[in-house]
Amino acid sequence: MGERIDILALDLATTTGFARGAPGSMPVCGFIDFAPHGASENAVFGNALTWLSGYLLVHPRPTSIILEAMLPPEALKGATSRATRDRLAGLHGIVRSVAHCRGVYEISTVSVQSVRQHFCGNRLAKKDAVLERCRILGWDVKANHNAADAAATWHFACSLIDPKLALQVTPLFYGKRPMRISA
């Protein structure tokens, strides 16, 4: 019998999206606001640490965590502030350290472009396209872009473990489970 696989995907930001489940299952999706708009970095970091620490105390813990990768500093010149990038770096550090302390050692990242290529067939797909694909699959992302991005990231990770799952997001098979072929 194979080992249980349970993936937690996070789209990190002040409002963080999450999706969790085993490959081939329906993900449990949602989002959490770490602080209201204008809150201090300390408030955002403290609330993120408290939430994740408590979340990872509950058993069973996920076997792995996948995060949307940070963009290199030069990628968004003029489109984002240094403070935003610093906040994201801090949130990445919190997730990695809390996960390690709670016994989740498999932590990886994937670029948003790779996820969107996988999930929508277009590296430059907009957030609305990700949300629509989740709706087609019947996933409850609560009409929230953060939860939808986390769900797409979760599906990307699941497809690496079970490549047949990638068929779910191809236009020919929207929302249908891949056929099982027995020998």
C-alpha positions as CSV (number, residue, x, y, z in Angstrom):
1,M,0.0,0.0,0.0
2,G,1.4,3.4,-0.9
3,E,2.0,6.3,1.4
4,R,-0.7,8.8,2.0
5,I,-0.1,12.0,-0.1
6,D,-1.8,15.2,1.0
7,I,-0.7,18.5,-0.7
8,L,-1.3,22.0,0.7
9,A,-0.9,24.7,-1.9
10,L,-0.7,28.4,-0.8
11,D,-1.0,31.6,-2.8
12,L,0.8,33.8,-0.3
13,A,-0.2,37.4,0.2
14,T,-1.9,39.5,2.9
15,T,-5.0,37.6,1.8
16,T,-3.7,34.1,1.3
17,G,-5.5,31.4,-0.8
18,F,-5.2,27.7,0.2
19,A,-6.1,24.4,-1.4
20,R,-5.5,21.0,0.1
21,G,-6.2,17.4,-0.7
22,A,-4.8,14.2,-2.1
23,P,-4.1,13.8,-5.9
24,G,-7.4,12.9,-7.6
25,S,-9.6,14.2,-4.9
26,M,-11.7,17.4,-4.7
27,P,-9.5,20.1,-3.0
28,V,-10.7,21.9,0.1
29,C,-10.2,25.5,-0.9
30,G,-10.4,28.8,0.9
31,F,-8.6,32.0,1.9
32,I,-7.6,33.9,5.0
33,D,-7.0,37.6,5.5
34,F,-4.0,38.0,7.8
35,A,-4.7,41.7,8.5
36,P,-6.9,44.5,7.3
37,H,-5.6,46.9,4.6
38,G,-3.0,49.2,6.0
39,A,-2.0,46.9,8.9
40,S,1.7,46.8,9.9
41,E,4.1,44.1,8.6
42,N,4.3,42.8,12.2
43,A,0.5,42.3,12.3
44,V,0.5,40.5,9.0
45,F,3.5,38.3,9.9
46,G,2.2,37.5,13.4
47,N,-1.2,36.5,12.1
48,A,0.3,34.4,9.4
49,L,2.5,32.6,11.9
50,T,-0.4,32.0,14.3
51,W,-2.7,30.7,11.6
52,L,-0.2,28.3,9.9
53,S,1.2,27.1,13.2
54,G,-2.3,26.2,14.4
55,Y,-3.3,24.7,11.0
56,L,-0.3,22.4,11.0
57,L,-0.9,21.2,14.6
58,V,-4.1,19.4,13.4
59,H,-3.6,15.8,12.3
60,P,-3.1,14.6,9.7
61,R,-0.6,17.2,8.5
62,P,-0.1,17.6,4.8
63,T,2.8,15.6,3.4
64,S,4.0,18.5,1.3
65,I,3.5,22.2,0.7
66,I,3.7,24.0,-2.6
67,L,4.0,27.8,-2.8
68,E,3.6,30.2,-5.7
69,A,7.2,31.3,-6.3
70,M,8.3,34.8,-5.8
71,L,9.1,36.8,-8.9
72,P,12.7,38.0,-9.3
73,P,13.1,41.7,-8.2
74,E,13.5,42.9,-11.8
75,A,10.4,41.1,-13.1
76,L,7.9,43.7,-11.8
77,K,9.9,46.9,-11.9
78,G,7.4,49.7,-11.6
79,A,4.4,47.3,-11.1
80,T,5.0,46.5,-7.4
81,S,6.6,48.1,-4.5
82,R,9.6,47.0,-2.5
83,A,7.4,46.8,0.6
84,T,5.1,44.3,-1.2
85,R,8.0,42.1,-2.3
86,D,9.5,42.3,1.3
87,R,6.1,41.2,2.7
88,L,6.0,38.2,0.3
89,A,9.5,37.2,1.2
90,G,8.6,37.4,4.9
91,L,5.5,35.2,4.4
92,H,7.6,32.7,2.5
93,G,10.1,32.6,5.4
94,I,7.2,32.1,7.9
95,V,5.7,29.2,5.9
96,R,9.0,27.4,5.5
97,S,10.0,27.8,9.1
98,V,6.7,26.9,10.6
99,A,6.3,23.9,8.3
100,H,9.7,22.6,9.2
101,C,9.0,23.0,13.0
102,R,5.7,21.1,12.5
103,G,7.3,18.2,10.6
104,V,6.4,19.1,7.1
105,Y,9.8,18.9,5.3
106,E,8.8,18.8,1.6
107,I,8.2,22.4,0.6
108,S,8.5,23.5,-3.0
109,T,7.7,26.5,-5.3
110,V,6.4,26.8,-8.8
111,S,6.1,29.9,-11.0
112,V,2.7,31.4,-11.6
113,Q,3.4,31.2,-15.3
114,S,4.0,27.4,-15.1
115,V,0.8,26.9,-13.1
116,R,-1.3,29.0,-15.6
117,Q,0.2,27.2,-18.6
118,H,-0.8,23.9,-17.0
119,F,-4.2,25.0,-15.7
120,C,-5.4,27.3,-18.4
121,G,-3.1,26.5,-21.4
122,N,-1.7,30.0,-21.4
123,R,1.3,31.3,-19.4
124,L,-0.3,34.8,-19.5
125,A,-3.8,33.8,-18.5
126,K,-5.6,36.3,-16.2
127,K,-6.9,35.5,-12.8
128,D,-10.5,35.4,-14.1
129,A,-9.5,32.5,-16.4
130,V,-8.2,30.5,-13.4
131,L,-11.4,31.2,-11.4
132,E,-13.5,30.1,-14.4
133,R,-11.5,26.8,-14.8
134,C,-12.1,26.1,-11.0
135,R,-15.8,26.7,-11.5
136,I,-15.8,24.3,-14.5
137,L,-14.2,21.6,-12.3
138,G,-16.8,22.2,-9.6
139,W,-14.3,23.4,-7.0
140,D,-15.6,25.6,-4.3
141,V,-13.1,28.5,-4.4
142,K,-15.7,30.9,-3.0
143,A,-15.3,33.2,-6.1
144,N,-12.0,34.3,-4.7
145,H,-8.9,34.7,-6.9
146,N,-6.5,33.8,-4.1
147,A,-8.3,30.5,-3.4
148,A,-8.5,29.8,-7.2
149,D,-4.8,30.5,-7.7
150,A,-4.0,28.1,-4.8
151,A,-6.3,25.5,-6.3
152,A,-4.5,25.8,-9.7
153,T,-1.2,25.4,-7.9
154,W,-2.5,22.4,-6.0
155,H,-3.6,20.8,-9.3
156,F,-0.2,21.4,-10.8
157,A,1.5,19.6,-7.9
158,C,-1.0,16.7,-8.1
159,S,-0.4,16.3,-11.8
160,L,3.3,15.9,-11.2
161,I,2.5,12.9,-8.9
162,D,-0.2,11.5,-11.2
163,P,0.2,12.8,-14.8
164,K,-3.2,11.5,-15.9
165,L,-4.7,14.3,-13.7
166,A,-3.5,16.9,-16.2
167,L,-6.2,15.7,-18.6
168,Q,-8.8,17.3,-16.3
169,V,-7.7,20.8,-17.4
170,T,-7.3,20.2,-21.1
171,P,-10.3,21.6,-23.2
172,L,-11.2,18.1,-24.4
173,F,-11.8,16.8,-20.9
174,Y,-12.9,19.9,-18.8
175,G,-14.0,18.6,-15.5
176,K,-14.0,14.9,-16.4
177,R,-11.9,12.3,-14.6
178,P,-9.3,10.7,-16.8
179,M,-10.2,7.2,-18.1
180,R,-8.6,4.4,-16.2
181,I,-7.3,1.7,-18.5
182,S,-6.8,-1.7,-17.1
183,A,-4.6,-4.3,-18.5
